Amino acid sequence: MRSSKRTRGADRRDVVDDLNRLMAEETEACLRYFQIRFRLRGKDYAAAEQFFEEAIKETMEHANAIAQQIRSLGEIPILRINLSLGGDPMRLEAALAEALDVEQQALDAYKDLLPRVTGDPALQEFIRRQVEVETEHVQGIREFMHAKATVKLVAKSKSGP
């Protein structure tokens, strides 16, 4: 049985609206990461280039997967984004803090949606996997931030007296 048979009426419309919003947020995150990557300079750029390249790829994959879920519900994905991003140089710490905020918001949004898709096993499993993935992303960014902070502390203490 297809997912569209399990999610009905107003609840179904609300779920599709939430999926469209999540798809837009993932797409927006991709664009944010794209822009952040070029706002970094020198050592900061070199330190985070691979991280942001992977983040760009993953967020677009998430948006695509959500679009596929929307189609499985018999709907057409609708993408609404209103985004303007600055172009000033950015420090690595600020870039990672912004990435952490974006990933935490995604994690919270997926967690909020999960109880609302109970009764649709395919969609419930998809959202559960997204919660797991976003949890890993949040933890990975925190670890990356901690590692970069530790490197700075070690470098400062070596150059000291």
C-alpha positions as CSV (number, residue, x, y, z in Angstrom):
1,M,0.0,0.0,0.0
2,R,1.3,3.4,-0.9
3,S,2.0,6.1,1.7
4,S,-0.8,8.3,0.2
5,K,-3.4,5.7,1.3
6,R,-2.2,5.9,5.0
7,T,-2.1,9.7,5.4
8,R,-5.5,11.3,4.7
9,G,-7.3,14.7,4.5
10,A,-6.1,17.7,6.5
11,D,-3.4,15.7,8.2
12,R,-2.0,14.6,4.9
13,R,-2.0,18.2,3.6
14,D,-0.2,19.4,6.8
15,V,2.4,16.6,6.4
16,V,3.0,17.6,2.8
17,D,3.3,21.3,3.8
18,D,5.8,20.3,6.4
19,L,7.8,18.2,3.9
20,N,7.8,21.1,1.5
21,R,9.1,23.3,4.2
22,L,11.8,20.8,5.2
23,M,12.8,20.4,1.5
24,A,13.1,24.2,1.2
25,E,15.2,24.3,4.5
26,E,17.6,21.6,3.2
27,T,17.9,23.5,-0.1
28,E,18.5,26.7,1.7
29,A,21.2,25.0,3.8
30,C,22.9,23.9,0.7
31,L,23.0,27.4,-0.6
32,R,24.2,28.7,2.8
33,Y,27.0,26.2,2.8
34,F,27.9,27.1,-0.8
35,Q,28.2,30.8,0.2
36,I,30.0,30.2,3.5
37,R,32.7,28.2,1.8
38,F,33.7,31.2,-0.3
39,R,33.5,33.6,2.6
40,L,36.3,31.8,4.4
41,R,39.9,32.8,3.7
42,G,43.4,31.3,3.9
43,K,43.8,28.7,6.6
44,D,40.1,28.8,7.5
45,Y,39.2,27.9,3.9
46,A,41.7,25.1,3.8
47,A,40.5,23.7,7.1
48,A,36.8,23.7,6.2
49,E,36.7,23.2,2.4
50,Q,36.1,19.5,2.6
51,F,33.6,19.9,5.4
52,F,31.5,22.4,3.4
53,E,31.8,20.4,0.1
54,E,30.3,17.4,1.9
55,A,27.6,19.5,3.6
56,I,26.6,20.9,0.2
57,K,26.3,17.5,-1.3
58,E,24.4,16.0,1.7
59,T,21.9,18.8,2.0
60,M,21.0,18.6,-1.6
61,E,20.6,14.8,-1.3
62,H,18.3,15.4,1.7
63,A,16.2,17.9,-0.3
64,N,15.9,15.4,-3.2
65,A,14.9,12.6,-0.8
66,I,12.2,14.7,0.7
67,A,11.0,15.6,-2.8
68,Q,10.7,11.9,-3.5
69,Q,8.7,11.4,-0.3
70,I,6.3,14.2,-1.4
71,R,5.9,12.5,-4.8
72,S,5.2,9.2,-3.0
73,L,2.3,10.9,-1.3
74,G,0.9,11.8,-4.8
75,E,1.9,15.4,-4.6
76,I,4.3,17.7,-6.5
77,P,7.1,19.2,-4.4
78,I,6.8,23.0,-4.0
79,L,10.0,24.9,-3.3
80,R,9.7,28.3,-1.5
81,I,12.9,30.1,-0.6
82,N,13.5,33.7,0.1
83,L,17.2,34.0,0.8
84,S,19.8,36.7,0.6
85,L,23.3,35.9,1.9
86,G,26.1,38.3,2.7
87,G,29.5,38.2,1.1
88,D,31.8,39.6,3.9
89,P,34.7,37.4,4.9
90,M,33.9,35.0,7.7
91,R,36.1,33.3,10.4
92,L,36.0,29.5,10.7
93,E,34.4,29.6,14.1
94,A,31.5,31.8,12.9
95,A,31.0,29.5,9.9
96,L,30.9,26.4,12.0
97,A,28.6,28.1,14.5
98,E,26.2,28.9,11.6
99,A,26.4,25.4,10.3
100,L,25.7,24.0,13.7
101,D,22.6,26.2,14.0
102,V,21.4,25.1,10.6
103,E,21.8,21.4,11.4
104,Q,20.2,21.8,14.8
105,Q,17.2,23.5,13.3
106,A,16.9,20.6,10.8
107,L,17.2,18.0,13.6
108,D,14.5,19.8,15.6
109,A,12.2,20.0,12.6
110,Y,12.5,16.3,11.8
111,K,11.9,15.4,15.5
112,D,8.8,17.6,15.5
113,L,7.4,15.9,12.4
114,L,8.2,12.3,13.5
115,P,5.1,11.8,15.8
116,R,2.8,13.3,13.1
117,V,3.7,10.6,10.5
118,T,2.9,7.7,12.8
119,G,0.7,5.3,10.8
120,D,2.7,5.7,7.6
121,P,5.5,3.2,8.1
122,A,7.5,4.3,5.0
123,L,7.4,8.0,5.9
124,Q,8.0,7.3,9.6
125,E,11.1,5.3,8.7
126,F,12.3,8.0,6.4
127,I,11.9,10.7,9.1
128,R,13.5,8.5,11.7
129,R,16.5,8.0,9.4
130,Q,16.7,11.8,8.9
131,V,16.7,12.3,12.7
132,E,19.6,9.9,13.0
133,V,21.5,11.6,10.1
134,E,21.0,15.1,11.5
135,T,22.0,14.0,15.0
136,E,25.2,12.7,13.5
137,H,25.7,16.0,11.6
138,V,25.2,18.1,14.8
139,Q,27.7,15.8,16.7
140,G,30.2,15.9,13.8
141,I,30.1,19.7,13.7
142,R,30.6,19.9,17.5
143,E,33.5,17.6,17.3
144,F,35.0,19.6,14.4
145,M,34.6,22.8,16.4
146,H,36.2,21.2,19.4
147,A,39.1,19.9,17.4
148,K,39.7,23.3,15.8
149,A,39.5,25.0,19.3
150,T,42.0,22.5,20.7
151,V,44.4,23.1,17.8
152,K,44.3,26.8,18.4
153,L,45.0,26.4,22.1
154,V,47.9,24.1,21.5
155,A,49.3,26.5,18.8
156,K,49.0,29.5,21.2
157,S,50.7,27.7,24.0
158,K,53.6,26.6,21.8
159,S,54.2,30.2,20.6
160,G,54.0,31.5,24.2
161,P,56.9,31.9,26.7
